[in-house]
């Protein structure tokens, strides 16, 4: 076959033997893929050297016994990718793309000072100290609601109705503060159920609490500014503020909520992050007196108060407490809410309630940084709220979660009685099982995971790593009531091995 190639390609340089040896018409790989792979590899490895003229398409097709169009297609693809250069009347030539250029570039890089790790310093810290769990479902994953009972048929019907009349604006990038109907519905809901003092114009729709926190950090603080964080507290806020270069100041939590020390009070932060209606993760409820003190301090020192009201709809045995924002008389509170806990996390819709002077800046920054969308989903959610489906779902799920809460308390009492304390167990979707200080709660959580039960160690929620409190966060939102006893039995057997 090599003699045929040489005679058929007399006017061009012959292809090396490796092309003929590798091309197999009896193989399963298509002809065009074979020829492309062989030529590309030869060029990349400089077996086919720069400047080499390739045979005419008709001649090469004849030698290989394939269609000429196949060769034409391969040559065109190689030219498109820069492996060959072709000119009318001149033929097709191998371009200078072999490894020699790469070798020279690598040699130049090797002569430079070592760059160290691939990630930036703060990027490496973010990854190393990430708090998000790999598993987001099952007993007893904290923070996960019961998504199997979401009224999907109602949502689907509303969505189909809106799709039939969708406007170009709803299918394009979002602008402004979010869907007007949703902002109006959110404002009405918050006024009636959470005691939030706001107009629809103060509501900005985001794609989750993490994005809301990013906006707060971007717009209200500069790198190096101090921010108070509840300790233990929500890892998501810690990660965002640290990644934005803010200086984290861990502030302890007692039975009344955030409890700054006198030295801390003498150095006001730029902002503080609190969850007063159901402190995460301890479940502490901030007292009215502590709320008043905090707001007065913020007003006097110009501190922004970021209130995370993530699951206060679910309170058992008592009405939910009004939001901290409703007590604010000086415009210092930024209220964060989300639909992840009340509907389903994958919806990725949340909101900020802002002091009037901040609204326009936050809306413009949202559009500038994130190019938001989901406007049609926002419109569906607006109808879901306006037609009363949201309130009905909340009432139903409050009853479901209350029963699951009671079942978990009973299971804990059965296995441990009063030996291990249950903390913050009257609201939300999780409770905290305290452990003796000498126990490694991270080791307990790892062993429980191997036994098929997910929990999170309390020590990971501390910013200060010296003598953090020990315990296990138990989320009951995603566990059916009839499964709680058996699932907790697995965890109890693990915990017993550490006591």
C-alpha positions as CSV (number, residue, x, y, z in Angstrom):
1,X,0.0,0.0,0.0
2,X,3.0,2.3,0.6
3,X,3.9,2.0,-3.1
4,X,0.4,3.0,-4.1
5,X,0.6,6.0,-1.8
6,X,3.9,7.2,-3.3
7,X,2.7,6.9,-6.8
8,X,-0.7,8.5,-6.2
9,X,0.9,11.4,-4.2
10,X,3.8,12.1,-6.5
11,X,3.3,15.8,-6.4
12,X,3.2,15.9,-2.5
13,X,5.4,14.6,0.3
14,X,4.5,11.0,1.3
15,X,2.8,10.5,4.6
16,X,4.9,8.6,7.1
17,X,4.5,4.9,7.5
18,X,2.7,5.3,10.8
19,X,-0.4,6.6,9.0
20,X,-0.8,3.5,6.9
21,X,0.0,1.2,9.7
22,X,-2.6,2.7,12.0
23,X,-5.5,3.1,9.5
24,X,-7.7,0.0,9.7
25,X,-10.8,-0.2,7.5
26,X,-12.0,-3.3,9.3
27,X,-12.1,-1.6,12.7
28,X,-15.1,-0.3,14.5
29,X,-14.0,3.3,14.5
30,X,-15.5,5.4,11.7
31,X,-13.1,6.3,8.8
32,X,-13.3,10.0,9.5
33,X,-12.5,9.6,13.2
34,X,-9.6,7.3,12.4
35,X,-8.0,9.6,9.9
36,X,-8.5,12.7,12.1
37,X,-7.0,11.0,15.1
38,X,-4.0,9.7,13.2
39,X,-3.2,13.1,11.5
40,X,-3.9,15.2,14.7
41,X,-1.6,12.9,16.8
42,X,1.1,13.0,14.2
43,X,1.0,16.8,14.1
44,X,0.9,17.3,17.9
45,X,3.8,14.9,18.3
46,X,5.8,16.5,15.5
47,X,6.0,13.2,13.5
48,X,4.3,15.3,10.8
49,X,6.6,18.3,10.9
50,X,5.6,21.9,10.4
51,X,5.6,22.8,6.7
52,X,5.0,19.3,5.5
53,X,2.6,19.3,2.5
54,X,-0.2,16.7,2.9
55,X,-1.4,14.7,-0.1
56,X,-4.3,15.9,-2.2
57,X,-7.7,14.8,-0.9
58,X,-8.4,12.7,-4.0
59,X,-5.1,10.9,-3.9
60,X,-5.2,10.2,-0.2
61,X,-8.8,8.9,-0.5
62,X,-7.8,6.6,-3.3
63,X,-4.9,5.2,-1.4
64,X,-6.9,4.5,1.8
65,X,-9.9,3.3,-0.1
66,X,-12.3,5.8,1.5
67,X,-14.6,8.5,0.1
68,X,-13.0,11.8,-0.9
69,X,-15.5,13.7,1.1
70,X,-14.2,12.0,4.2
71,X,-10.7,13.3,3.6
72,X,-12.1,16.8,2.8
73,X,-14.0,16.8,6.0
74,X,-10.9,15.8,8.0
75,X,-8.7,18.4,6.4
76,X,-11.3,21.1,7.0
77,X,-11.6,20.2,10.7
78,X,-7.8,20.2,11.1
79,X,-7.7,23.6,9.4
80,X,-10.5,24.9,11.7
81,X,-8.5,23.8,14.8
82,X,-5.2,25.3,13.5
83,X,-3.4,22.1,12.9
84,X,-3.0,22.7,9.1
85,X,-3.0,25.7,6.8
86,X,-4.7,25.5,3.4
87,X,-4.6,27.8,0.4
88,X,-6.4,27.7,-3.0
89,X,-3.9,26.3,-5.5
90,X,-1.2,25.8,-2.9
91,X,-2.2,22.7,-1.1
92,X,-2.5,21.8,2.6
93,X,0.5,22.2,4.9
94,X,1.1,21.2,8.5
95,X,1.1,24.2,10.9
96,X,3.6,24.8,13.6
97,X,1.7,23.5,16.6
98,X,3.9,20.6,17.8
99,X,5.2,20.2,21.4
100,X,8.3,22.2,20.8
101,X,6.4,25.5,21.4
102,X,4.9,23.9,24.5
103,X,8.3,22.7,25.7
104,X,9.8,26.2,25.3
105,X,6.8,27.7,27.2
106,X,7.2,25.2,30.0
107,X,10.9,25.8,30.2
108,X,10.2,29.6,30.6
109,X,7.7,28.9,33.3
110,X,10.1,26.6,35.1
111,X,12.6,29.4,35.3
112,X,10.1,31.6,37.2
113,X,9.8,31.6,41.0
114,X,7.5,28.9,42.3
115,X,3.9,29.9,42.4
116,X,2.9,27.7,45.3
117,X,-0.7,26.3,45.6
118,X,-3.1,26.7,42.8
119,X,-5.7,28.5,45.0
120,X,-5.4,31.9,46.5
121,X,-4.8,32.1,50.3
122,X,-8.4,32.9,51.0
123,X,-9.6,30.4,48.3
124,X,-7.6,27.6,50.1
125,X,-9.0,28.6,53.4
126,X,-12.6,28.6,52.0
127,X,-12.2,25.1,50.6
128,X,-10.4,23.7,53.7
129,X,-13.0,25.1,56.1
130,X,-16.1,24.5,54.0
131,X,-19.1,23.7,56.0
132,X,-21.5,22.5,53.3
133,X,-22.2,18.8,53.7
134,X,-22.0,16.3,50.7
135,X,-25.3,14.6,51.8
136,X,-28.4,16.8,51.8
137,X,-31.1,14.2,52.5
138,X,-32.0,11.6,55.0
139,X,-32.0,11.0,58.7
140,X,-30.8,13.2,60.5
141,X,-29.5,15.8,58.0
142,X,-29.9,19.3,59.5
143,X,-31.6,22.1,57.6
144,X,-33.5,19.9,55.1
145,X,-37.3,20.2,54.9
146,X,-39.8,17.6,53.8
147,X,-39.9,18.1,50.1
148,X,-42.0,14.9,49.4
149,X,-45.1,16.7,50.7
150,X,-44.7,19.8,48.6
151,X,-47.9,20.5,46.6
152,X,-46.3,19.9,43.2
153,X,-49.6,19.7,41.3
154,X,-50.7,23.1,42.5
155,X,-47.3,24.5,41.5
156,X,-47.4,22.8,38.2
157,X,-50.8,24.2,37.4
158,X,-49.8,27.7,38.3
159,X,-46.6,27.3,36.2
160,X,-48.4,26.0,33.2
161,X,-50.9,28.9,33.4
162,X,-48.1,31.5,33.5
163,X,-46.1,29.8,30.7
164,X,-49.0,30.2,28.4
165,X,-48.8,34.0,28.8
166,X,-45.1,34.4,29.5
167,X,-43.7,37.7,28.3
168,X,-40.2,38.3,26.7
169,X,-39.2,40.2,29.9
170,X,-40.0,37.1,32.0
171,X,-37.7,35.0,29.8
172,X,-34.8,37.4,29.7
173,X,-32.4,38.6,32.4
174,X,-34.0,40.0,35.4
175,X,-33.8,43.7,36.1
176,X,-34.7,45.8,39.2
177,X,-35.6,44.3,42.5
178,X,-37.4,41.1,41.3
179,X,-40.9,40.3,40.3
180,X,-43.3,43.1,41.5
181,X,-46.0,40.6,42.4
182,X,-43.7,38.5,44.5
183,X,-42.3,41.5,46.3
184,X,-45.8,42.6,47.1
185,X,-46.8,39.1,48.3
186,X,-43.7,38.8,50.4
187,X,-44.2,42.2,52.1
188,X,-47.8,41.3,52.9
189,X,-46.9,38.0,54.3
190,X,-44.1,39.4,56.5
191,X,-46.3,42.2,57.8
192,X,-49.0,39.8,58.8
193,X,-47.0,36.9,60.2
194,X,-43.5,38.2,61.2
195,X,-44.2,41.7,62.3
196,X,-41.8,43.1,59.7
197,X,-42.3,46.8,59.0
198,X,-41.8,47.1,55.2
199,X,-43.3,48.2,51.9
200,X,-43.0,46.1,48.7
201,X,-40.4,48.6,47.5
202,X,-38.0,47.5,50.3
203,X,-38.0,43.9,49.2
204,X,-35.2,42.6,46.9
205,X,-35.5,39.0,45.5
206,X,-32.3,37.0,45.5
207,X,-31.4,33.4,44.6
208,X,-30.7,32.3,48.2
209,X,-29.4,33.5,51.5
210,X,-25.8,33.0,50.4
211,X,-26.3,35.5,47.6
212,X,-28.0,37.9,50.0
213,X,-25.0,37.6,52.3
214,X,-22.6,38.2,49.4
215,X,-24.4,41.5,48.6
216,X,-24.3,42.6,52.2
217,X,-20.6,42.0,52.4
218,X,-19.9,43.6,49.0
219,X,-21.8,46.7,49.6
220,X,-21.6,47.5,53.3
221,X,-18.1,46.4,54.3
222,X,-14.5,46.6,53.1
223,X,-11.8,44.0,53.5
224,X,-10.5,44.1,57.0
225,X,-13.7,45.5,58.5
226,X,-14.9,43.6,61.6
227,X,-18.1,41.6,61.6
228,X,-19.6,39.9,64.7
229,X,-20.7,36.3,64.3
230,X,-22.6,34.2,66.7
231,X,-20.3,31.5,68.1
232,X,-21.4,28.8,67.5
233,X,-23.2,30.1,64.4
234,X,-24.2,29.5,60.8
235,X,-21.2,28.3,58.8
236,X,-22.5,29.8,55.6
237,X,-22.3,33.4,56.9
238,X,-18.8,32.6,58.2
239,X,-17.6,31.4,54.8
240,X,-19.0,34.3,52.9
241,X,-17.6,37.0,55.2
242,X,-14.3,35.4,55.4
243,X,-14.1,35.0,51.6
244,X,-14.8,38.7,51.2
245,X,-11.9,39.5,53.4
246,X,-13.8,40.6,56.5
247,X,-12.4,40.2,60.0
248,X,-14.5,37.6,61.9
249,X,-15.1,38.4,65.6
250,X,-16.8,35.4,67.3
251,X,-19.3,36.5,69.9
252,X,-20.6,33.9,72.4
253,X,-24.3,32.9,72.7
254,X,-26.2,32.3,75.9
255,X,-29.8,31.5,76.7
256,X,-30.9,35.0,75.5
257,X,-29.0,35.0,72.2
258,X,-25.9,37.0,71.2
259,X,-23.9,38.0,74.3
260,X,-21.0,40.3,73.5
261,X,-18.4,40.9,76.3
262,X,-17.5,44.3,77.6
263,X,-14.2,44.4,75.6
264,X,-16.1,43.5,72.4
265,X,-18.7,46.2,73.1
266,X,-15.8,48.7,73.2
267,X,-14.9,47.9,69.6
268,X,-18.0,48.2,67.5
269,X,-18.0,46.1,64.3
270,X,-19.1,47.2,60.8
271,X,-21.9,44.6,61.0
272,X,-23.2,41.8,63.1
273,X,-25.0,38.6,61.9
274,X,-27.7,37.2,64.2
275,X,-30.5,34.7,64.1
276,X,-32.6,36.0,67.0
277,X,-35.8,34.1,66.5
278,X,-34.2,30.6,66.4
279,X,-30.4,30.9,66.9
280,X,-28.5,28.5,64.6
281,X,-27.5,26.0,65.7
282,X,-28.4,26.2,69.5
283,X,-32.0,27.2,69.1
284,X,-31.7,30.0,71.6
285,X,-34.4,32.7,71.5
286,X,-33.2,36.2,71.9
287,X,-35.0,37.9,74.7
288,X,-36.9,41.2,74.2
289,X,-34.5,43.0,76.5
290,X,-31.4,41.7,74.6
291,X,-33.1,42.8,71.3
292,X,-33.6,46.3,72.6
293,X,-30.0,46.5,73.8
294,X,-28.6,45.3,70.5
295,X,-30.7,47.8,68.4
296,X,-29.7,50.7,70.6
297,X,-26.1,49.7,70.3
298,X,-26.3,49.5,66.5
299,X,-28.0,52.9,66.3
300,X,-25.4,54.6,68.5
301,X,-22.4,53.1,66.7
302,X,-23.7,52.9,63.1
303,X,-23.6,49.1,63.0
304,X,-25.6,47.1,60.4
305,X,-27.6,44.2,62.0
306,X,-28.1,41.3,59.6
307,X,-31.1,39.3,60.8
308,X,-31.3,35.7,59.5
309,X,-34.9,34.6,59.9
310,X,-34.5,31.2,58.3
311,X,-37.2,28.9,59.8
312,X,-39.2,30.9,62.4
313,X,-42.5,29.8,60.8
314,X,-42.1,26.4,62.6
315,X,-42.6,26.9,66.3
316,X,-44.3,24.3,68.5
317,X,-46.5,25.1,71.4
318,X,-46.3,28.9,71.0
319,X,-46.7,31.6,68.3
320,X,-43.6,32.6,66.4
321,X,-42.0,35.7,67.8
322,X,-42.0,38.9,65.8
323,X,-38.9,39.7,63.8
324,X,-36.1,41.9,65.2
325,X,-36.6,44.2,62.2
326,X,-40.1,45.2,63.4
327,X,-38.5,46.8,66.5
328,X,-35.9,48.8,64.5
329,X,-36.6,52.5,64.7
330,X,-33.3,53.7,63.1
331,X,-33.0,51.7,59.9
332,X,-30.1,49.5,60.9
333,X,-31.6,46.0,60.3
334,X,-31.3,44.1,57.1
335,X,-33.7,41.2,57.2
336,X,-32.9,37.9,55.4
337,X,-35.6,35.4,54.5
338,X,-35.7,32.3,52.3
339,X,-38.2,29.8,50.8
340,X,-35.7,27.0,51.0
341,X,-36.9,25.7,54.4
342,X,-40.6,26.4,53.9
343,X,-40.9,25.0,50.3
344,X,-37.9,23.3,48.9
345,X,-34.2,24.2,48.7
346,X,-33.8,23.7,44.9
347,X,-36.2,26.6,44.3
348,X,-33.3,28.9,45.1
349,X,-35.4,32.0,45.9
350,X,-34.9,34.2,48.9
351,X,-35.2,37.9,49.7
352,X,-33.8,40.9,51.6
353,X,-35.9,43.5,53.3
354,X,-33.7,46.6,53.3
355,X,-33.8,50.1,54.9
356,X,-35.2,52.4,52.1
357,X,-31.8,54.1,51.5
358,X,-30.2,50.8,50.6
359,X,-32.7,49.4,48.2
360,X,-31.6,50.9,44.9
361,X,-27.9,50.2,45.5
362,X,-28.6,46.6,46.3
363,X,-30.9,46.1,43.3
364,X,-28.3,47.6,40.9
365,X,-25.5,45.5,42.4
366,X,-27.6,42.4,42.1
367,X,-28.1,43.0,38.4
368,X,-24.5,44.0,37.9
369,X,-22.8,41.1,39.6
370,X,-25.2,38.2,39.1
371,X,-27.4,38.9,36.0
372,X,-30.3,37.3,37.7
373,X,-33.1,35.3,36.1
374,X,-35.8,33.0,37.3
375,X,-38.4,35.7,36.7
376,X,-41.0,33.2,35.6
377,X,-40.4,31.1,38.8
378,X,-40.8,34.3,40.8
379,X,-44.1,35.0,39.2
380,X,-45.3,31.4,39.9
381,X,-44.3,31.9,43.6
382,X,-46.1,35.2,43.7
383,X,-49.3,33.5,42.6
384,X,-48.6,30.6,45.1
385,X,-48.5,33.1,47.9
386,X,-51.3,35.3,46.7
387,X,-53.8,32.5,46.3
388,X,-53.2,31.2,49.8
389,X,-51.3,28.0,48.9
390,X,-48.2,29.0,50.8
391,X,-50.1,29.7,54.0
392,X,-51.9,26.3,53.7
393,X,-48.6,24.5,53.1
394,X,-47.0,26.2,56.2
395,X,-49.9,25.1,58.4
396,X,-49.8,21.6,57.2
397,X,-46.0,21.3,57.6
398,X,-46.1,22.8,61.0
399,X,-48.2,20.0,62.2
400,X,-46.1,17.4,60.4
401,X,-42.8,18.8,61.9
402,X,-44.3,19.0,65.3
403,X,-45.1,15.3,65.3
404,X,-41.6,14.5,64.1
405,X,-40.1,16.7,66.7
406,X,-42.1,14.9,69.4
407,X,-41.1,11.5,68.0
408,X,-37.4,12.4,68.1
409,X,-37.6,13.8,71.7
410,X,-39.3,10.5,72.7
411,X,-36.5,8.4,71.0
412,X,-33.8,10.4,72.8
413,X,-35.5,10.0,76.1
414,X,-35.9,6.3,75.6
415,X,-32.2,5.7,74.9
416,X,-30.6,8.4,77.1
417,X,-33.2,9.6,79.6
418,X,-31.8,12.7,81.2
419,X,-28.1,11.7,80.6
420,X,-27.7,13.8,77.5
421,X,-29.3,17.3,77.2
422,X,-31.7,18.3,74.4
423,X,-31.1,21.9,73.4
424,X,-33.3,24.3,71.4
425,X,-35.9,21.7,70.7
426,X,-39.1,23.8,70.5
427,X,-38.8,25.3,67.0
428,X,-37.4,24.8,63.5
429,X,-36.3,21.7,61.8
430,X,-33.5,20.5,64.1
431,X,-32.5,20.1,67.7
432,X,-29.2,19.8,69.4
433,X,-28.2,16.7,71.4
434,X,-25.5,17.8,73.8
435,X,-22.4,15.6,74.4
436,X,-19.9,15.5,77.3
437,X,-17.0,17.9,76.6
438,X,-14.4,15.1,76.5
439,X,-16.1,13.4,73.5
440,X,-14.9,14.0,70.0
441,X,-18.2,14.9,68.3
442,X,-16.6,14.8,64.8
443,X,-15.6,11.2,65.4
444,X,-19.1,10.4,66.5
445,X,-20.6,11.9,63.3
446,X,-18.2,10.1,61.1
447,X,-19.0,6.7,62.7
448,X,-22.7,7.5,62.5
449,X,-22.3,8.2,58.8
450,X,-20.8,4.7,58.3
451,X,-23.8,3.3,60.1
452,X,-26.2,5.1,57.7
453,X,-27.2,8.1,59.8
454,X,-26.2,11.7,59.0
455,X,-25.6,14.3,61.7
456,X,-23.3,17.3,62.1
457,X,-21.0,17.9,65.0
458,X,-21.6,21.1,67.0
459,X,-17.8,21.8,67.2
460,X,-17.7,22.6,63.5
461,X,-20.0,25.6,64.0
462,X,-17.5,27.4,66.3
463,X,-15.2,30.0,64.9
464,X,-13.0,29.7,68.0
465,X,-11.4,26.3,68.0
466,X,-10.3,26.3,71.7
467,X,-12.6,24.1,73.8
468,X,-15.7,24.3,71.5
469,X,-18.9,22.9,72.9
470,X,-19.7,19.3,71.8
471,X,-22.9,17.9,70.5
472,X,-24.8,16.6,67.5
473,X,-27.3,18.5,65.3
474,X,-30.2,16.3,64.4
475,X,-32.5,17.4,61.6
476,X,-35.9,15.7,61.7
477,X,-37.6,17.6,58.8
478,X,-36.8,15.0,56.2
479,X,-37.5,11.9,58.3
480,X,-40.9,10.3,58.4
481,X,-42.4,10.1,61.8
482,X,-42.6,6.3,61.7
483,X,-38.9,6.0,60.8
484,X,-37.5,8.2,63.5
485,X,-37.3,5.6,66.3
486,X,-35.4,3.1,64.3
487,X,-33.1,5.7,62.7
488,X,-32.2,7.2,66.1
489,X,-31.6,3.7,67.4
490,X,-28.7,3.4,65.0
491,X,-27.3,6.7,66.1
492,X,-27.8,5.9,69.8
493,X,-25.8,2.7,69.4
494,X,-22.9,4.7,67.9
495,X,-23.1,7.4,70.7
496,X,-23.1,4.7,73.4
497,X,-19.6,3.5,72.2
498,X,-18.2,6.9,73.1
499,X,-19.8,7.4,76.5
